[in-house]
Amino acid sequence: MGTVVALKNHLYEEQGTTLRQKLSRRETEVLLWIARGKSNQDISTILSISPHTVDTFCRRLMQKFDATSRTTAAVRAAQWGLLPAV
């Protein structure tokens, strides 16, 4: 069982490292605000970008994390060590 957990952790680390290289600075910022529970409108205001742009970032993040929701993308990012503790 310990080997399975170690392998799973290793895969998470690999995925996290690969994704960290593929995330833009702005995508990382949007992801952080999602993890902090902010709405797209809130993120738009905080980052001084349009709601449409936030929506685009969310769609990209969901694709990159193979997620069906922005929340799932943020959870995976946290699991893979891509987000600081919030």
DRENFI-852596 format. One record per atom (N, C-alpha, C): x, y, z; atom name; chain; residue in three letters. Coordinates in steps of 0.001 Angstrom, whole numbers, plus 500000, padded with zeros to 6 digits. Layout:
N
<node><X>X</X><Y>Y</Y><Z>Z</Z><atom>CA</atom><chain>A</chain><res>Ala</res></node>
...
//
This chain:
86
<node><X>500825</X><Y>498806</Y><Z>500000</Z><atom>N</atom><chain>A</chain><res>Met</res></node>
<node><X>500000</X><Y>500000</Y><Z>500000</Z><atom>CA</atom><chain>A</chain><res>Met</res></node>
<node><X>500874</X><Y>501264</Y><Z>500000</Z><atom>C</atom><chain>A</chain><res>Met</res></node>
<node><X>501966</X><Y>501241</Y><Z>500754</Z><atom>N</atom><chain>A</chain><res>Gly</res></node>
<node><X>502870</X><Y>502386</Y><Z>500821</Z><atom>CA</atom><chain>A</chain><res>Gly</res></node>
<node><X>503472</X><Y>502706</Y><Z>499466</Z><atom>C</atom><chain>A</chain><res>Gly</res></node>
<node><X>503736</X><Y>501667</Y><Z>498668</Z><atom>N</atom><chain>A</chain><res>Thr</res></node>
<node><X>504294</X><Y>501864</Y><Z>497337</Z><atom>CA</atom><chain>A</chain><res>Thr</res></node>
<node><X>503295</X><Y>502575</Y><Z>496434</Z><atom>C</atom><chain>A</chain><res>Thr</res></node>
<node><X>502023</X><Y>502202</Y><Z>496552</Z><atom>N</atom><chain>A</chain><res>Val</res></node>
<node><X>500982</X><Y>502845</Y><Z>495747</Z><atom>CA</atom><chain>A</chain><res>Val</res></node>
<node><X>500878</X><Y>504323</Y><Z>496100</Z><atom>C</atom><chain>A</chain><res>Val</res></node>
<node><X>500905</X><Y>504630</Y><Z>497385</Z><atom>N</atom><chain>A</chain><res>Val</res></node>
<node><X>500832</X><Y>506027</Y><Z>497829</Z><atom>CA</atom><chain>A</chain><res>Val</res></node>
<node><X>502047</X><Y>506793</Y><Z>497332</Z><atom>C</atom><chain>A</chain><res>Val</res></node>
<node><X>503224</X><Y>506193</Y><Z>497432</Z><atom>N</atom><chain>A</chain><res>Ala</res></node>
<node><X>504446</X><Y>506851</Y><Z>496973</Z><atom>CA</atom><chain>A</chain><res>Ala</res></node>
<node><X>504390</X><Y>507106</Y><Z>495466</Z><atom>C</atom><chain>A</chain><res>Ala</res></node>
<node><X>503877</X><Y>506124</Y><Z>494709</Z><atom>N</atom><chain>A</chain><res>Leu</res></node>
<node><X>503762</X><Y>506290</Y><Z>493263</Z><atom>CA</atom><chain>A</chain><res>Leu</res></node>
<node><X>502764</X><Y>507397</Y><Z>492922</Z><atom>C</atom><chain>A</chain><res>Leu</res></node>
<node><X>501640</X><Y>507397</Y><Z>493630</Z><atom>N</atom><chain>A</chain><res>Lys</res></node>
<node><X>500627</X><Y>508432</Y><Z>493404</Z><atom>CA</atom><chain>A</chain><res>Lys</res></node>
<node><X>501207</X><Y>509816</Y><Z>493707</Z><atom>C</atom><chain>A</chain><res>Lys</res></node>
<node><X>501933</X><Y>509939</Y><Z>494815</Z><atom>N</atom><chain>A</chain><res>Asn</res></node>
<node><X>502568</X><Y>511216</Y><Z>495169</Z><atom>CA</atom><chain>A</chain><res>Asn</res></node>
<node><X>503578</X><Y>511638</Y><Z>494114</Z><atom>C</atom><chain>A</chain><res>Asn</res></node>
<node><X>504333</X><Y>510670</Y><Z>493596</Z><atom>N</atom><chain>A</chain><res>His</res></node>
<node><X>505325</X><Y>510954</Y><Z>492561</Z><atom>CA</atom><chain>A</chain><res>His</res></node>
<node><X>504634</X><Y>511469</Y><Z>491290</Z><atom>C</atom><chain>A</chain><res>His</res></node>
<node><X>503532</X><Y>510826</Y><Z>490914</Z><atom>N</atom><chain>A</chain><res>Leu</res></node>
<node><X>502786</X><Y>511271</Y><Z>489733</Z><atom>CA</atom><chain>A</chain><res>Leu</res></node>
<node><X>502233</X><Y>512671</Y><Z>489922</Z><atom>C</atom><chain>A</chain><res>Leu</res></node>
<node><X>501711</X><Y>512965</Y><Z>491135</Z><atom>N</atom><chain>A</chain><res>Tyr</res></node>
<node><X>501231</X><Y>514313</Y><Z>491427</Z><atom>CA</atom><chain>A</chain><res>Tyr</res></node>
<node><X>502360</X><Y>515323</Y><Z>491280</Z><atom>C</atom><chain>A</chain><res>Tyr</res></node>
<node><X>503545</X><Y>514965</Y><Z>491795</Z><atom>N</atom><chain>A</chain><res>Glu</res></node>
<node><X>504682</X><Y>515879</Y><Z>491699</Z><atom>CA</atom><chain>A</chain><res>Glu</res></node>
<node><X>505052</X><Y>516118</Y><Z>490244</Z><atom>C</atom><chain>A</chain><res>Glu</res></node>
<node><X>505076</X><Y>515062</Y><Z>489439</Z><atom>N</atom><chain>A</chain><res>Glu</res></node>
<node><X>505395</X><Y>515209</Y><Z>488016</Z><atom>CA</atom><chain>A</chain><res>Glu</res></node>
<node><X>504367</X><Y>516088</Y><Z>487319</Z><atom>C</atom><chain>A</chain><res>Glu</res></node>
<node><X>503094</X><Y>515837</Y><Z>487569</Z><atom>N</atom><chain>A</chain><res>Gln</res></node>
<node><X>502043</X><Y>516642</Y><Z>486956</Z><atom>CA</atom><chain>A</chain><res>Gln</res></node>
<node><X>502164</X><Y>518094</Y><Z>487400</Z><atom>C</atom><chain>A</chain><res>Gln</res></node>
<node><X>502428</X><Y>518297</Y><Z>488675</Z><atom>N</atom><chain>A</chain><res>Gly</res></node>
<node><X>502560</X><Y>519646</Y><Z>489207</Z><atom>CA</atom><chain>A</chain><res>Gly</res></node>
<node><X>503720</X><Y>520385</Y><Z>488574</Z><atom>C</atom><chain>A</chain><res>Gly</res></node>
<node><X>504851</X><Y>519710</Y><Z>488434</Z><atom>N</atom><chain>A</chain><res>Thr</res></node>
<node><X>506027</X><Y>520338</Y><Z>487836</Z><atom>CA</atom><chain>A</chain><res>Thr</res></node>
<node><X>505756</X><Y>520709</Y><Z>486386</Z><atom>C</atom><chain>A</chain><res>Thr</res></node>
<node><X>505141</X><Y>519799</Y><Z>485647</Z><atom>N</atom><chain>A</chain><res>Thr</res></node>
<node><X>504832</X><Y>520071</Y><Z>484249</Z><atom>CA</atom><chain>A</chain><res>Thr</res></node>
<node><X>503855</X><Y>521229</Y><Z>484130</Z><atom>C</atom><chain>A</chain><res>Thr</res></node>
<node><X>502803</X><Y>521212</Y><Z>484930</Z><atom>N</atom><chain>A</chain><res>Leu</res></node>
<node><X>501810</X><Y>522289</Y><Z>484866</Z><atom>CA</atom><chain>A</chain><res>Leu</res></node>
<node><X>502384</X><Y>523619</Y><Z>485317</Z><atom>C</atom><chain>A</chain><res>Leu</res></node>
<node><X>503240</X><Y>523611</Y><Z>486332</Z><atom>N</atom><chain>A</chain><res>Arg</res></node>
<node><X>503840</X><Y>524863</Y><Z>486805</Z><atom>CA</atom><chain>A</chain><res>Arg</res></node>
<node><X>504547</X><Y>525553</Y><Z>485649</Z><atom>C</atom><chain>A</chain><res>Arg</res></node>
<node><X>505199</X><Y>524769</Y><Z>484803</Z><atom>N</atom><chain>A</chain><res>Gln</res></node>
<node><X>505913</X><Y>525330</Y><Z>483657</Z><atom>CA</atom><chain>A</chain><res>Gln</res></node>
<node><X>504948</X><Y>525849</Y><Z>482593</Z><atom>C</atom><chain>A</chain><res>Gln</res></node>
<node><X>503734</X><Y>525298</Y><Z>482546</Z><atom>N</atom><chain>A</chain><res>Lys</res></node>
<node><X>502773</X><Y>525663</Y><Z>481511</Z><atom>CA</atom><chain>A</chain><res>Lys</res></node>
<node><X>501809</X><Y>526769</Y><Z>481940</Z><atom>C</atom><chain>A</chain><res>Lys</res></node>
<node><X>501786</X><Y>527124</Y><Z>483209</Z><atom>N</atom><chain>A</chain><res>Leu</res></node>
<node><X>500869</X><Y>528161</Y><Z>483682</Z><atom>CA</atom><chain>A</chain><res>Leu</res></node>
<node><X>501502</X><Y>529539</Y><Z>483533</Z><atom>C</atom><chain>A</chain><res>Leu</res></node>
<node><X>500737</X><Y>530456</Y><Z>482975</Z><atom>N</atom><chain>A</chain><res>Ser</res></node>
<node><X>501218</X><Y>531829</Y><Z>482900</Z><atom>CA</atom><chain>A</chain><res>Ser</res></node>
<node><X>501094</X><Y>532475</Y><Z>484285</Z><atom>C</atom><chain>A</chain><res>Ser</res></node>
<node><X>501733</X><Y>533595</Y><Z>484442</Z><atom>N</atom><chain>A</chain><res>Arg</res></node>
<node><X>501645</X><Y>534328</Y><Z>485711</Z><atom>CA</atom><chain>A</chain><res>Arg</res></node>
<node><X>500197</X><Y>534680</Y><Z>486013</Z><atom>C</atom><chain>A</chain><res>Arg</res></node>
<node><X>499480</X><Y>535135</Y><Z>484998</Z><atom>N</atom><chain>A</chain><res>Arg</res></node>
<node><X>498087</X><Y>535545</Y><Z>485198</Z><atom>CA</atom><chain>A</chain><res>Arg</res></node>
<node><X>497194</X><Y>534341</Y><Z>485515</Z><atom>C</atom><chain>A</chain><res>Arg</res></node>
<node><X>497447</X><Y>533219</Y><Z>484861</Z><atom>N</atom><chain>A</chain><res>Glu</res></node>
<node><X>496682</X><Y>532011</Y><Z>485175</Z><atom>CA</atom><chain>A</chain><res>Glu</res></node>
<node><X>496900</X><Y>531605</Y><Z>486629</Z><atom>C</atom><chain>A</chain><res>Glu</res></node>
<node><X>498122</X><Y>531721</Y><Z>487076</Z><atom>N</atom><chain>A</chain><res>Thr</res></node>
<node><X>498437</X><Y>531387</Y><Z>488466</Z><atom>CA</atom><chain>A</chain><res>Thr</res></node>
<node><X>497708</X><Y>532324</Y><Z>489424</Z><atom>C</atom><chain>A</chain><res>Thr</res></node>
<node><X>497665</X><Y>533606</Y><Z>489093</Z><atom>N</atom><chain>A</chain><res>Glu</res></node>
<node><X>496948</X><Y>534572</Y><Z>489931</Z><atom>CA</atom><chain>A</chain><res>Glu</res></node>
<node><X>495454</X><Y>534250</Y><Z>489988</Z><atom>C</atom><chain>A</chain><res>Glu</res></node>
<node><X>494866</X><Y>533968</Y><Z>488835</Z><atom>N</atom><chain>A</chain><res>Val</res></node>
<node><X>493441</X><Y>533623</Y><Z>488792</Z><atom>CA</atom><chain>A</chain><res>Val</res></node>
<node><X>493183</X><Y>532367</Y><Z>489610</Z><atom>C</atom><chain>A</chain><res>Val</res></node>
<node><X>494035</X><Y>531382</Y><Z>489458</Z><atom>N</atom><chain>A</chain><res>Leu</res></node>
<node><X>493901</X><Y>530128</Y><Z>490206</Z><atom>CA</atom><chain>A</chain><res>Leu</res></node>
<node><X>493950</X><Y>530369</Y><Z>491710</Z><atom>C</atom><chain>A</chain><res>Leu</res></node>
<node><X>494849</X><Y>531220</Y><Z>492141</Z><atom>N</atom><chain>A</chain><res>Leu</res></node>
<node><X>494967</X><Y>531548</Y><Z>493556</Z><atom>CA</atom><chain>A</chain><res>Leu</res></node>
<node><X>493683</X><Y>532186</Y><Z>494082</Z><atom>C</atom><chain>A</chain><res>Leu</res></node>
<node><X>493112</X><Y>533112</Y><Z>493321</Z><atom>N</atom><chain>A</chain><res>Trp</res></node>
<node><X>491875</X><Y>533769</Y><Z>493760</Z><atom>CA</atom><chain>A</chain><res>Trp</res></node>
<node><X>490694</X><Y>532805</Y><Z>493742</Z><atom>C</atom><chain>A</chain><res>Trp</res></node>
<node><X>490688</X><Y>531867</Y><Z>492793</Z><atom>N</atom><chain>A</chain><res>Ile</res></node>
<node><X>489646</X><Y>530835</Y><Z>492789</Z><atom>CA</atom><chain>A</chain><res>Ile</res></node>
<node><X>489749</X><Y>530026</Y><Z>494072</Z><atom>C</atom><chain>A</chain><res>Ile</res></node>
<node><X>490973</X><Y>529632</Y><Z>494411</Z><atom>N</atom><chain>A</chain><res>Ala</res></node>
<node><X>491201</X><Y>528834</Y><Z>495622</Z><atom>CA</atom><chain>A</chain><res>Ala</res></node>
<node><X>490782</X><Y>529589</Y><Z>496881</Z><atom>C</atom><chain>A</chain><res>Ala</res></node>
<node><X>490836</X><Y>530894</Y><Z>496825</Z><atom>N</atom><chain>A</chain><res>Arg</res></node>
<node><X>490422</X><Y>531718</Y><Z>497971</Z><atom>CA</atom><chain>A</chain><res>Arg</res></node>
<node><X>488921</X><Y>531996</Y><Z>497980</Z><atom>C</atom><chain>A</chain><res>Arg</res></node>
<node><X>488214</X><Y>531377</Y><Z>497010</Z><atom>N</atom><chain>A</chain><res>Gly</res></node>
<node><X>486760</X><Y>531460</Y><Z>497011</Z><atom>CA</atom><chain>A</chain><res>Gly</res></node>
<node><X>486170</X><Y>532670</Y><Z>496308</Z><atom>C</atom><chain>A</chain><res>Gly</res></node>
<node><X>486970</X><Y>533362</Y><Z>495538</Z><atom>N</atom><chain>A</chain><res>Lys</res></node>
<node><X>486471</X><Y>534568</Y><Z>494853</Z><atom>CA</atom><chain>A</chain><res>Lys</res></node>
<node><X>485699</X><Y>534197</Y><Z>493582</Z><atom>C</atom><chain>A</chain><res>Lys</res></node>
<node><X>484673</X><Y>534962</Y><Z>493290</Z><atom>N</atom><chain>A</chain><res>Ser</res></node>
<node><X>483901</X><Y>534776</Y><Z>492060</Z><atom>CA</atom><chain>A</chain><res>Ser</res></node>
<node><X>484680</X><Y>535363</Y><Z>490886</Z><atom>C</atom><chain>A</chain><res>Ser</res></node>
<node><X>484238</X><Y>535029</Y><Z>489675</Z><atom>N</atom><chain>A</chain><res>Asn</res></node>
<node><X>484885</X><Y>535607</Y><Z>488492</Z><atom>CA</atom><chain>A</chain><res>Asn</res></node>
<node><X>484792</X><Y>537134</Y><Z>488506</Z><atom>C</atom><chain>A</chain><res>Asn</res></node>
<node><X>483653</X><Y>537645</Y><Z>488937</Z><atom>N</atom><chain>A</chain><res>Gln</res></node>
<node><X>483480</X><Y>539100</Y><Z>489004</Z><atom>CA</atom><chain>A</chain><res>Gln</res></node>
<node><X>484465</X><Y>539710</Y><Z>490015</Z><atom>C</atom><chain>A</chain><res>Gln</res></node>
<node><X>484618</X><Y>539059</Y><Z>491172</Z><atom>N</atom><chain>A</chain><res>Asp</res></node>
<node><X>485582</X><Y>539537</Y><Z>492171</Z><atom>CA</atom><chain>A</chain><res>Asp</res></node>
<node><X>486994</X><Y>539537</Y><Z>491607</Z><atom>C</atom><chain>A</chain><res>Asp</res></node>
<node><X>487356</X><Y>538437</Y><Z>490942</Z><atom>N</atom><chain>A</chain><res>Ile</res></node>
<node><X>488705</X><Y>538309</Y><Z>490370</Z><atom>CA</atom><chain>A</chain><res>Ile</res></node>
<node><X>488923</X><Y>539389</Y><Z>489317</Z><atom>C</atom><chain>A</chain><res>Ile</res></node>
<node><X>487899</X><Y>539648</Y><Z>488523</Z><atom>N</atom><chain>A</chain><res>Ser</res></node>
<node><X>487962</X><Y>540698</Y><Z>487513</Z><atom>CA</atom><chain>A</chain><res>Ser</res></node>
<node><X>488309</X><Y>542042</Y><Z>488149</Z><atom>C</atom><chain>A</chain><res>Ser</res></node>
<node><X>487637</X><Y>542355</Y><Z>489234</Z><atom>N</atom><chain>A</chain><res>Thr</res></node>
<node><X>487867</X><Y>543620</Y><Z>489934</Z><atom>CA</atom><chain>A</chain><res>Thr</res></node>
<node><X>489260</X><Y>543650</Y><Z>490566</Z><atom>C</atom><chain>A</chain><res>Thr</res></node>
<node><X>489628</X><Y>542574</Y><Z>491242</Z><atom>N</atom><chain>A</chain><res>Ile</res></node>
<node><X>490919</X><Y>542509</Y><Z>491938</Z><atom>CA</atom><chain>A</chain><res>Ile</res></node>
<node><X>492085</X><Y>542676</Y><Z>490964</Z><atom>C</atom><chain>A</chain><res>Ile</res></node>
<node><X>491998</X><Y>541987</Y><Z>489812</Z><atom>N</atom><chain>A</chain><res>Leu</res></node>
<node><X>493114</X><Y>541996</Y><Z>488856</Z><atom>CA</atom><chain>A</chain><res>Leu</res></node>
<node><X>492981</X><Y>543084</Y><Z>487781</Z><atom>C</atom><chain>A</chain><res>Leu</res></node>
<node><X>491896</X><Y>543840</Y><Z>487845</Z><atom>N</atom><chain>A</chain><res>Ser</res></node>
<node><X>491644</X><Y>544911</Y><Z>486863</Z><atom>CA</atom><chain>A</chain><res>Ser</res></node>
<node><X>491653</X><Y>544379</Y><Z>485430</Z><atom>C</atom><chain>A</chain><res>Ser</res></node>
<node><X>490934</X><Y>543280</Y><Z>485238</Z><atom>N</atom><chain>A</chain><res>Ile</res></node>
<node><X>490754</X><Y>542718</Y><Z>483905</Z><atom>CA</atom><chain>A</chain><res>Ile</res></node>
<node><X>489258</X><Y>542475</Y><Z>483709</Z><atom>C</atom><chain>A</chain><res>Ile</res></node>
<node><X>488846</X><Y>542284</Y><Z>482477</Z><atom>N</atom><chain>A</chain><res>Ser</res></node>
<node><X>487416</X><Y>542112</Y><Z>482212</Z><atom>CA</atom><chain>A</chain><res>Ser</res></node>
<node><X>486926</X><Y>540739</Y><Z>482698</Z><atom>C</atom><chain>A</chain><res>Ser</res></node>
<node><X>485645</X><Y>540654</Y><Z>483025</Z><atom>N</atom><chain>A</chain><res>Pro</res></node>
<node><X>485068</X><Y>539359</Y><Z>483408</Z><atom>CA</atom><chain>A</chain><res>Pro</res></node>
<node><X>485239</X><Y>538316</Y><Z>482299</Z><atom>C</atom><chain>A</chain><res>Pro</res></node>
<node><X>485175</X><Y>538759</Y><Z>481048</Z><atom>N</atom><chain>A</chain><res>His</res></node>
<node><X>485365</X><Y>537841</Y><Z>479922</Z><atom>CA</atom><chain>A</chain><res>His</res></node>
<node><X>486776</X><Y>537244</Y><Z>479948</Z><atom>C</atom><chain>A</chain><res>His</res></node>
<node><X>487756</X><Y>538063</Y><Z>480270</Z><atom>N</atom><chain>A</chain><res>Thr</res></node>
<node><X>489139</X><Y>537586</Y><Z>480346</Z><atom>CA</atom><chain>A</chain><res>Thr</res></node>
<node><X>489291</X><Y>536577</Y><Z>481478</Z><atom>C</atom><chain>A</chain><res>Thr</res></node>
<node><X>488672</X><Y>536846</Y><Z>482618</Z><atom>N</atom><chain>A</chain><res>Val</res></node>
<node><X>488710</X><Y>535891</Y><Z>483734</Z><atom>CA</atom><chain>A</chain><res>Val</res></node>
<node><X>488079</X><Y>534572</Y><Z>483295</Z><atom>C</atom><chain>A</chain><res>Val</res></node>
<node><X>486963</X><Y>534660</Y><Z>482599</Z><atom>N</atom><chain>A</chain><res>Asp</res></node>
<node><X>486281</X><Y>533473</Y><Z>482099</Z><atom>CA</atom><chain>A</chain><res>Asp</res></node>
<node><X>487200</X><Y>532662</Y><Z>481180</Z><atom>C</atom><chain>A</chain><res>Asp</res></node>
<node><X>487927</X><Y>533355</Y><Z>480326</Z><atom>N</atom><chain>A</chain><res>Thr</res></node>
<node><X>488874</X><Y>532695</Y><Z>479426</Z><atom>CA</atom><chain>A</chain><res>Thr</res></node>
<node><X>489971</X><Y>531984</Y><Z>480217</Z><atom>C</atom><chain>A</chain><res>Thr</res></node>
<node><X>490510</X><Y>532664</Y><Z>481225</Z><atom>N</atom><chain>A</chain><res>Phe</res></node>
<node><X>491529</X><Y>532034</Y><Z>482066</Z><atom>CA</atom><chain>A</chain><res>Phe</res></node>
<node><X>490973</X><Y>530797</Y><Z>482759</Z><atom>C</atom><chain>A</chain><res>Phe</res></node>
<node><X>489745</X><Y>530881</Y><Z>483242</Z><atom>N</atom><chain>A</chain><res>Cys</res></node>
<node><X>489116</X><Y>529737</Y><Z>483924</Z><atom>CA</atom><chain>A</chain><res>Cys</res></node>
<node><X>488976</X><Y>528550</Y><Z>482979</Z><atom>C</atom><chain>A</chain><res>Cys</res></node>
<node><X>488551</X><Y>528811</Y><Z>481758</Z><atom>N</atom><chain>A</chain><res>Arg</res></node>
<node><X>488422</X><Y>527728</Y><Z>480766</Z><atom>CA</atom><chain>A</chain><res>Arg</res></node>
<node><X>489774</X><Y>527093</Y><Z>480475</Z><atom>C</atom><chain>A</chain><res>Arg</res></node>
<node><X>490804</X><Y>527919</Y><Z>480324</Z><atom>N</atom><chain>A</chain><res>Arg</res></node>
<node><X>492158</X><Y>527392</Y><Z>480078</Z><atom>CA</atom><chain>A</chain><res>Arg</res></node>
<node><X>492636</X><Y>526544</Y><Z>481255</Z><atom>C</atom><chain>A</chain><res>Arg</res></node>
<node><X>492395</X><Y>527033</Y><Z>482467</Z><atom>N</atom><chain>A</chain><res>Leu</res></node>
<node><X>492814</X><Y>526298</Y><Z>483655</Z><atom>CA</atom><chain>A</chain><res>Leu</res></node>
<node><X>492090</X><Y>524955</Y><Z>483750</Z><atom>C</atom><chain>A</chain><res>Leu</res></node>
<node><X>490802</X><Y>524961</Y><Z>483445</Z><atom>N</atom><chain>A</chain><res>Met</res></node>
<node><X>490041</X><Y>523717</Y><Z>483496</Z><atom>CA</atom><chain>A</chain><res>Met</res></node>
<node><X>490578</X><Y>522716</Y><Z>482467</Z><atom>C</atom><chain>A</chain><res>Met</res></node>
<node><X>490980</X><Y>523198</Y><Z>481314</Z><atom>N</atom><chain>A</chain><res>Gln</res></node>
<node><X>491580</X><Y>522323</Y><Z>480305</Z><atom>CA</atom><chain>A</chain><res>Gln</res></node>
<node><X>492916</X><Y>521769</Y><Z>480799</Z><atom>C</atom><chain>A</chain><res>Gln</res></node>
<node><X>493754</X><Y>522643</Y><Z>481311</Z><atom>N</atom><chain>A</chain><res>Lys</res></node>
<node><X>495086</X><Y>522226</Y><Z>481749</Z><atom>CA</atom><chain>A</chain><res>Lys</res></node>
<node><X>495036</X><Y>521242</Y><Z>482907</Z><atom>C</atom><chain>A</chain><res>Lys</res></node>
<node><X>494037</X><Y>521374</Y><Z>483769</Z><atom>N</atom><chain>A</chain><res>Phe</res></node>
<node><X>493902</X><Y>520480</Y><Z>484914</Z><atom>CA</atom><chain>A</chain><res>Phe</res></node>
<node><X>492910</X><Y>519339</Y><Z>484660</Z><atom>C</atom><chain>A</chain><res>Phe</res></node>
<node><X>492447</X><Y>519253</Y><Z>483406</Z><atom>N</atom><chain>A</chain><res>Asp</res></node>
<node><X>491464</X><Y>518233</Y><Z>483034</Z><atom>CA</atom><chain>A</chain><res>Asp</res></node>
<node><X>490327</X><Y>518216</Y><Z>484055</Z><atom>C</atom><chain>A</chain><res>Asp</res></node>
<node><X>489782</X><Y>519394</Y><Z>484305</Z><atom>N</atom><chain>A</chain><res>Ala</res></node>
<node><X>488751</X><Y>519574</Y><Z>485329</Z><atom>CA</atom><chain>A</chain><res>Ala</res></node>
<node><X>487440</X><Y>520026</Y><Z>484683</Z><atom>C</atom><chain>A</chain><res>Ala</res></node>
<node><X>486342</X><Y>519672</Y><Z>485321</Z><atom>N</atom><chain>A</chain><res>Thr</res></node>
<node><X>485028</X><Y>520085</Y><Z>484816</Z><atom>CA</atom><chain>A</chain><res>Thr</res></node>
<node><X>484516</X><Y>521342</Y><Z>485512</Z><atom>C</atom><chain>A</chain><res>Thr</res></node>
<node><X>485278</X><Y>521819</Y><Z>486502</Z><atom>N</atom><chain>A</chain><res>Ser</res></node>
<node><X>484901</X><Y>523064</Y><Z>487183</Z><atom>CA</atom><chain>A</chain><res>Ser</res></node>
<node><X>486167</X><Y>523797</Y><Z>487603</Z><atom>C</atom><chain>A</chain><res>Ser</res></node>
<node><X>486003</X><Y>525077</Y><Z>487843</Z><atom>N</atom><chain>A</chain><res>Arg</res></node>
<node><X>487157</X><Y>525866</Y><Z>488295</Z><atom>CA</atom><chain>A</chain><res>Arg</res></node>
<node><X>487588</X><Y>525439</Y><Z>489690</Z><atom>C</atom><chain>A</chain><res>Arg</res></node>
<node><X>486619</X><Y>524999</Y><Z>490502</Z><atom>N</atom><chain>A</chain><res>Thr</res></node>
<node><X>486934</X><Y>524529</Y><Z>491849</Z><atom>CA</atom><chain>A</chain><res>Thr</res></node>
<node><X>487803</X><Y>523279</Y><Z>491793</Z><atom>C</atom><chain>A</chain><res>Thr</res></node>
<node><X>487459</X><Y>522354</Y><Z>490914</Z><atom>N</atom><chain>A</chain><res>Thr</res></node>
<node><X>488257</X><Y>521137</Y><Z>490753</Z><atom>CA</atom><chain>A</chain><res>Thr</res></node>
<node><X>489672</X><Y>521480</Y><Z>490299</Z><atom>C</atom><chain>A</chain><res>Thr</res></node>
<node><X>489797</X><Y>522434</Y><Z>489405</Z><atom>N</atom><chain>A</chain><res>Ala</res></node>
<node><X>491122</X><Y>522870</Y><Z>488952</Z><atom>CA</atom><chain>A</chain><res>Ala</res></node>
<node><X>491944</X><Y>523395</Y><Z>490129</Z><atom>C</atom><chain>A</chain><res>Ala</res></node>
<node><X>491319</X><Y>524196</Y><Z>490992</Z><atom>N</atom><chain>A</chain><res>Ala</res></node>
<node><X>492027</X><Y>524743</Y><Z>492156</Z><atom>CA</atom><chain>A</chain><res>Ala</res></node>
<node><X>492400</X><Y>523644</Y><Z>493147</Z><atom>C</atom><chain>A</chain><res>Ala</res></node>
<node><X>491516</X><Y>522687</Y><Z>493341</Z><atom>N</atom><chain>A</chain><res>Val</res></node>
<node><X>491812</X><Y>521570</Y><Z>494258</Z><atom>CA</atom><chain>A</chain><res>Val</res></node>
<node><X>493004</X><Y>520774</Y><Z>493725</Z><atom>C</atom><chain>A</chain><res>Val</res></node>
<node><X>492995</X><Y>520479</Y><Z>492434</Z><atom>N</atom><chain>A</chain><res>Arg</res></node>
<node><X>494127</X><Y>519735</Y><Z>491842</Z><atom>CA</atom><chain>A</chain><res>Arg</res></node>
<node><X>495418</X><Y>520532</Y><Z>491942</Z><atom>C</atom><chain>A</chain><res>Arg</res></node>
<node><X>495342</X><Y>521822</Y><Z>491719</Z><atom>N</atom><chain>A</chain><res>Ala</res></node>
<node><X>496533</X><Y>522659</Y><Z>491841</Z><atom>CA</atom><chain>A</chain><res>Ala</res></node>
<node><X>497088</X><Y>522591</Y><Z>493258</Z><atom>C</atom><chain>A</chain><res>Ala</res></node>
<node><X>496211</X><Y>522613</Y><Z>494244</Z><atom>N</atom><chain>A</chain><res>Ala</res></node>
<node><X>496647</X><Y>522518</Y><Z>495641</Z><atom>CA</atom><chain>A</chain><res>Ala</res></node>
<node><X>497246</X><Y>521139</Y><Z>495920</Z><atom>C</atom><chain>A</chain><res>Ala</res></node>
<node><X>496601</X><Y>520092</Y><Z>495423</Z><atom>N</atom><chain>A</chain><res>Gln</res></node>
<node><X>497108</X><Y>518728</Y><Z>495623</Z><atom>CA</atom><chain>A</chain><res>Gln</res></node>
<node><X>498489</X><Y>518554</Y><Z>495016</Z><atom>C</atom><chain>A</chain><res>Gln</res></node>
<node><X>498714</X><Y>519210</Y><Z>493895</Z><atom>N</atom><chain>A</chain><res>Trp</res></node>
<node><X>499983</X><Y>519071</Y><Z>493196</Z><atom>CA</atom><chain>A</chain><res>Trp</res></node>
<node><X>501024</X><Y>520092</Y><Z>493638</Z><atom>C</atom><chain>A</chain><res>Trp</res></node>
<node><X>500708</X><Y>520834</Y><Z>494696</Z><atom>N</atom><chain>A</chain><res>Gly</res></node>
<node><X>501677</X><Y>521760</Y><Z>495268</Z><atom>CA</atom><chain>A</chain><res>Gly</res></node>
<node><X>501906</X><Y>523022</Y><Z>494458</Z><atom>C</atom><chain>A</chain><res>Gly</res></node>
<node><X>500919</X><Y>523412</Y><Z>493663</Z><atom>N</atom><chain>A</chain><res>Leu</res></node>
<node><X>501077</X><Y>524605</Y><Z>492821</Z><atom>CA</atom><chain>A</chain><res>Leu</res></node>
<node><X>500549</X><Y>525878</Y><Z>493457</Z><atom>C</atom><chain>A</chain><res>Leu</res></node>
<node><X>499905</X><Y>525744</Y><Z>494600</Z><atom>N</atom><chain>A</chain><res>Leu</res></node>
<node><X>499345</X><Y>526903</Y><Z>495287</Z><atom>CA</atom><chain>A</chain><res>Leu</res></node>
<node><X>499907</X><Y>526987</Y><Z>496700</Z><atom>C</atom><chain>A</chain><res>Leu</res></node>
<node><X>500177</X><Y>528193</Y><Z>497167</Z><atom>N</atom><chain>A</chain><res>Pro</res></node>
<node><X>500566</X><Y>528337</Y><Z>498571</Z><atom>CA</atom><chain>A</chain><res>Pro</res></node>
<node><X>499351</X><Y>528056</Y><Z>499457</Z><atom>C</atom><chain>A</chain><res>Pro</res></node>
<node><X>499568</X><Y>527791</Y><Z>500703</Z><atom>N</atom><chain>A</chain><res>Ala</res></node>
<node><X>498454</X><Y>527577</Y><Z>501636</Z><atom>CA</atom><chain>A</chain><res>Ala</res></node>
<node><X>497590</X><Y>528824</Y><Z>501662</Z><atom>C</atom><chain>A</chain><res>Ala</res></node>
<node><X>496281</X><Y>528618</Y><Z>501585</Z><atom>N</atom><chain>A</chain><res>Val</res></node>
<node><X>495355</X><Y>529759</Y><Z>501585</Z><atom>CA</atom><chain>A</chain><res>Val</res></node>
<node><X>494539</X><Y>529768</Y><Z>502849</Z><atom>C</atom><chain>A</chain><res>Val</res></node>
//
